[in-house]
Amino acid sequence: MSSILFTIEGGIATITLNRPDKLNSFNREMALLLQQQLDECASLQGIRCVYITGAGKGFCAGQDLAEVVDPEGPGMQRILSEHYNPIITRIRNLEKPVVAAVNGVAAGAGANIALACDIVVATQSASFIQAFSKIGLIPDSGGTFMLPRLIGWQKASAIMMLGDKITAPQAEQMGMIYKVFPDESFSAESKKIALTLSQMPTRGLAYTKQVLSRSMTNNLEQQLQLEDEYQQRSANTKDFKEGVQSFLEKRNPEFKGE
């Protein structure tokens, strides 16, 4: 059975991490296959939203440590440079919204892959763990970049050093994730978010994503200039024209993602 399940329906690409017996922990095969699927999401115009979740009880437990200690394995340097760093880069560069539907534990690289997505939702019973310090490692997969910007330096430092288990409600309260849903309604509610995004102006959402990403390093003047540039791009899209026309005609818009 494939370690990644991939389906497309109604403009939504669903990527399911599929090693449930290992809490969907990553090995090389799974990491490279996820990169391939993200590339496909980028290339297919009909895909307007990406929805990432996990099979079974967990979202992703991070790296499969058996591969790390395997003398025939890829080794730590290749695991970062060829597995996780390209995954994070693809998620952030993808010109489509990415929803992380965290259906269970998200630990280590699994937590940080989720936090790299544009919208993160979780089940009531899910949890997030920066597990790296427990085995003498530093947080990777963009965690040291994303987490302080989401929740602040002090909380991020404590969570990363202590390796605290953060429940989904705690994560929502501190601004780490967008929203928590009851376990029984999680699938329907999280997919509703993906459906909404898939019917919105895709180019405008992509520009929003790009401008937000660059706000992390720009000063105010640079950011205002960037907003000017990308607002002009947005105003030249077909979806903007449809949005204005539908407003004037008092009807629901029909966005095409163009």
N, C-alpha and C positions, 0 to 999 in steps of 0.2 A: 504494500500500500504506500502511496506517495506521502512524503513527509509534509507536503503542502497541498491543500485542496484549493482549487481555483474555479470559480464560476462567475458568469456574467448574466445579469438579469435586470432589465429595465434601466440600463445606464449605470448600474451599481456592480462593481467588481468585488466579490467577496473572497478574501484570502483567509484560509483557516490553517493555523499552525497545527500540524497533525502528527504529533508523537505523544498521544495521551498517556501512554504507559510510563513516559519520562517527564510528565507534566510539560510537554512540548518544549523541552530544553533543546538547544541548538547543537547540531553537529554540522560538519562541513556541507554535506549534501543538502540539508535543510536551508542553510544560510545562502548557498549559491542559488538554490531553486527560488527562494524568496526574492532575490535580486532579479532573476529572470521574469518573475511574475510582475514585479514593480515596473520593469522595463516595458512589459506588454501593456500595463495600465497606462503608461506614458504615451505609447505609440498609437493606441486605438482611440479614435475620436469619439466613438460611441460610449466609451466609459467616461462618466462625469463625476463619479465619486468612488472612493476605495474604502472598503470596510474590512478591518483586520480583527480577527478573533481567534480563540483557541478551541481545540477539540477537547471534550471531556471536562474534567473538574478544574483545570488550570488554564490561565492565559499563556504564560511562558515562564519557566523556572530559570531562564538564562542559559548559560553555557553548560553543555554536558561535560562534566569534569573528567569523565572517563577518556574523552578525546584529548583533553589537555595533558594528562599524564601518560598517554600512549606514546611510546618512543617512536612509533611509526606515524604518529599523528602530525598535523600541520604545525604545531608549536604556537606559542602565545603571540608572537609577532605577526604571523600570517593570519591567525584567528582575528586579530584586530584589523589589520590592513586589508585583508581579503574578504572577511565576513561582515563584521559589525560596522566599520566605518562606511563601507559602500552602501549598506542598508540605510543608515541614518541619512547619508547624503541623498540617496534616491527619494526617501520620504520627504525631506525638506525641499528638494528641487522639483518634485512632481507638481505639475501645474494643474492639479486637481485636489479637492479636499480629501483628507484621509482621516477616517474615524477609527479610533482604537476602542473596541468593545471588550473590555477586560472582564472576562467571565469567571475569574478565579484568581489565584495567586499570580502576581507579576513580580518576579525577583531578578535582581542583577541586571544583566543586559535586557531581559524581558521587560522589566519596569522601564528602562530608559528608552527602549524602542517605542513603547506605548507613549511615553511623555514627549517623544519627538513628533507624534501625530498632531493634527490640527485640532481635533476635538477628542477628548478622552472621557468615556463614560464607563461605569463599572456597576457590577451587581453589589447588592448590600453586603454579601458575604465575601467579596473580593478583598485583597490586601496587596500592598506594595512594600517591597523590602529591598533596600540597598545592601545586598548581602556581601559585598566585596570585602569589607573590613574583617569579616568573620574568618577569612582565609588569607589575610595579609595582602590583599590587592587594593588598588584604587578603583573608584567607579569609572567605568568606561562607557562606550556607546553614546557619547554626548551627554552623559549624566551630569558631569561637572559644569557643563555649559547651560543645560536646560533647567535643572532643578533650582539653582539659586535665583534664576530669573523668574521662576514660577512662584516660589514661596519665600524668597529672601535668604540672605547669606547665613544668618544664624541658625535657622531651622534646617536648612540644607546641610550645613556643616555637622550639626548634631545627628541628623538622620543618617548621614553617610558614615560618620565615625562610629556611632553606637550600633548601627545596623538594626534600628527599631523596626518592628512590624507596624506599618501604618494601615489602619482599616480604611475601607472605601469612604465611609462617612467622615473620618478624620481628614482624608485626602481632599475631599470636597470642601470641607470647612476651611482648610488652609490654602485653597486655591490651586492645589496640585492638579486637580481634574475638574471637568465641567459639571458632571451630574452623576448621582447615584440612583439606581432604580431597584425596586424589589426584585428578588431573584426570579419570581414567577412571571413577571412582566418584562424582564430585561431584554429578551430577544426582540420582542415586538417593539418596545420603546426605542431601543438603540437602532434598529433597522428603520424606524420612522424618521430618525434624524438623517440617516444616509439617504433615504428617499427624498426628503425635503431638499437636501443639498444637490442631489442629482437632477432636480428640476429647476434649479436656480441658475443665474447667469455665470457659467463656468469660468469665462475669461475674467470677469470681475472678481470672482473668488480667488482665482490664481494670482491676480495682481495684489489683492489684499494680503495673501500669504507671503508674497515676495516683499511687499513693503513692511509687513510686520517683522519678517526675518531680519531685514536690514536695519530696523529700528534698534536692534540689540547692540549695534556698534556705531551707529550714526549719532552725531550731535543734532540739536534741534534744527539748526539752519539746513543741514544736509537732509534731514528728514522732510522738512517743508518743501525743499526742492524736489525730492523724490515723489512726494504726494502730488505735486504739480505735474510731474512727468507722467505718472501712472494714471492720474485722473483724466488726462488728455487721451491716453490709450483707451481707458474705459469708455470715454464718451464717443469713441470711434467704433465701438462694437455694435453688431446688429442687436444684441440683447438690450443694450441701453436704449436704442431707438424703439424696440418693442416695449420696453418698460414704460417709457414716456407715453407712447401711443396708447397702450392699454389703460394707463391712468387717465388720459384725456377722454378715452372712450368708455370709461367706467366698466371695464371688463377685466377678467383674470388674464395675466400675461402668459404667453406661450414661449418660454425661452428655449433656445436651441443650443446654447453653449458656444455661440459664435460671436 
